[in-house]
C-alpha cells in the first residue's frame, strides 16, 4: 500500500465515522459576535472621523486667531518724529 493510499483510507474512515456534535446555539453565537464586531468597528470609525473633524476645526480656529501667515511687525526701527 502506497503512502497516498494509506492517507486516503484514513480520510475515508474519518469521513465515514461518527461526526462530532455541534452545539445548537453555535450559529446564533457566531452571528451575535459578528454583529458586536461590526457595531464596534462602526463606532470606532465614527469616533475617528469626529476626532479628525474636531482637530480640523481647532486648527482653523487657531489659525484664524493667531494668523501665522502674517509677518510680525518689527519693533527695531525708531519712530518717525519731527517731520
Secondary structure as the mmCIF struct_conf table of DSSP 4:
data_model
#
loop_
_struct_conf.conf_type_id
_struct_conf.id
_struct_conf.beg_label_comp_id
_struct_conf.beg_label_asym_id
_struct_conf.beg_label_seq_id
_struct_conf.end_label_comp_id
_struct_conf.end_label_asym_id
_struct_conf.end_label_seq_id
HELX_RH_AL_P HELX_RH_AL_P1 UNK A 3 UNK A 16
BEND BEND1 UNK A 17 UNK A 17
HELX_LH_PP_P HELX_LH_PP_P1 UNK A 18 UNK A 23
TURN_TY1_P TURN_TY1_P1 UNK A 24 UNK A 25
HELX_RH_AL_P HELX_RH_AL_P2 UNK A 26 UNK A 66
TURN_TY1_P TURN_TY1_P2 UNK A 68 UNK A 69
BEND BEND2 UNK A 70 UNK A 70
HELX_LH_PP_P HELX_LH_PP_P2 UNK A 71 UNK A 74
BEND BEND3 UNK A 77 UNK A 77
HELX_LH_PP_P HELX_LH_PP_P3 UNK A 78 UNK A 80
#
